[in-house]
Amino acid sequence: MVKEEGKLVAQNKKARHDYHIIDTYETGIVLTGTEIKSVRAARITLKDGFAQIKNGEVWLNNVHITPYEQGNIWNQDPDRTRKLLLKRREIEKIEKELKGTGMTLVPLKVYLKNGFAKVLIGLAKGKHDYDKRESIKRREQERDIKRQMKQFNKR
């Protein structure tokens, strides 16, 4: 499990609701000059994003980075596929996990670390509807417990 450090730019909250996250990996991302400026301005959407492995490389799809306003002719297509930077052993490990199972790679967070944009991707397995309802029920119970404890401690 990787623990991120740095400024959080974007987060995919829906991913933890829709998937069981098995493992996470911190990856670099290949961006152009205007794209990194948009990312630093937090103009990125991870909502429908996913990653896949092609020819031994990891590619990030369906992640929208809004074009930089002052970018003019250097702006790229906002929805283009972007390469993720991982070590070969990590890619092989992920590829082995993905083969033959109902697993997928989902971007969880984008953050800045030491001036570089990093993507936290999660190896995930889809939840069923009853799992989602169970998660909601458990979260509400935890909130109620915290609320009761807060009231009890005030006395």
Salt bridges, closest charged atoms under 4 A:
GLU4 OE2 - LYS109 NZ 3.09
ASP18 OD1 - LYS132 NZ 3.44
ASP23 OD2 - LYS93 NZ 3.99
GLU26 OE2 - LYS113 NZ 3.26
GLU35 OE1 - ARG80 NH2 2.66
GLU35 OE2 - ARG82 NH2 3.05
GLU57 OE2 - LYS83 NZ 3.12
ASP79 OD1 - HIS64 ND1 2.86
ASP131 OD2 - HIS20 NE2 3.63
ASP144 OD1 - ARG147 NH1 2.81
